[in-house]
Amino acid sequence: MINTIADADPNVKSPIGYQIGNQYLEDGVKEVKGYIDSIKVIWPEYGCRIMCDGWSSRTRKLIVNFIIYCDRHMIYHTSVDTTNI
């Protein structure tokens, strides 16, 4: 993707690893937290549902994902390794 952008405009510089792993990651985390907070505000009005699904990893671990659903919005909550449970 960066190469394609550079082909369109050679003055565009790609981000360095530090920017991707720190600055952009922190910005992304803040954005997601803001999104989740905006959905939590409507929980009292619409309620929410906790859903789960399961799958097996390549190493045959049994994984259960927990997801929160509210008014057409889904939020991943957590995964649990249930192999030994």
C-alpha positions in Angstrom: 0.0 0.0 0.0 2.8 2.4 0.9 4.5 1.7 -2.4 1.3 2.5 -4.3 1.0 5.8 -2.4 4.6 6.6 -3.1 4.1 5.9 -6.8 1.3 8.5 -6.8 3.3 11.0 -4.8 7.0 10.5 -4.4 7.1 13.1 -1.6 5.1 10.8 0.8 7.3 9.2 3.4 6.3 5.9 5.0 6.0 5.8 8.8 8.8 4.3 10.8 8.3 1.3 13.1 8.3 3.4 16.2 5.5 5.5 14.8 3.4 2.5 13.9 4.1 0.7 17.3 3.6 3.7 19.5 2.0 6.9 18.1 -0.4 5.2 15.6 -1.2 2.4 18.0 -2.0 4.8 20.8 -4.2 6.8 18.5 -6.0 3.7 17.4 -6.6 2.6 21.0 -8.1 6.0 21.9 -10.4 5.8 18.9 -11.6 2.3 19.8 -12.1 3.3 23.5 -14.2 6.3 22.3 -16.3 4.1 20.1 -16.9 1.7 22.9 -17.8 4.5 25.3 -20.3 5.9 22.8 -22.0 2.5 22.7 -22.0 2.1 26.5 -24.1 5.3 26.7 -27.0 3.6 24.9 -27.0 0.4 26.9 -29.6 1.6 29.5 -32.0 2.5 26.7 -31.5 -0.5 24.4 -30.0 -3.1 26.7 -27.2 -5.3 25.5 -26.6 -9.0 24.8 -23.6 -11.1 25.6 -22.9 -13.6 22.8 -20.3 -16.2 22.4 -18.9 -18.4 19.6 -16.3 -21.1 19.7 -13.6 -22.4 17.4 -10.5 -24.5 17.4 -7.1 -23.1 16.7 -4.4 -24.8 14.6 -3.0 -26.2 17.7 -6.4 -27.7 18.6 -7.0 -25.3 21.5 -10.7 -24.7 22.1 -11.3 -21.0 22.1 -14.5 -19.2 23.1 -15.0 -15.5 22.1 -17.3 -13.2 24.0 -19.0 -10.4 22.2 -21.3 -7.6 23.4 -24.2 -6.6 21.0 -26.3 -3.5 21.4 -28.5 -1.8 18.8 -26.6 -3.1 15.7 -23.2 -2.6 17.2 -20.9 -5.4 18.2 -17.9 -5.1 20.5 -15.4 -7.9 21.0 -14.9 -8.4 24.7 -12.5 -11.3 25.3 -11.4 -14.8 24.4 -11.0 -17.7 26.7 -9.0 -20.9 26.1 -11.4 -23.6 27.3 -9.2 -26.6 26.3 -8.8 -27.9 29.8 -12.2 -26.8 31.1 
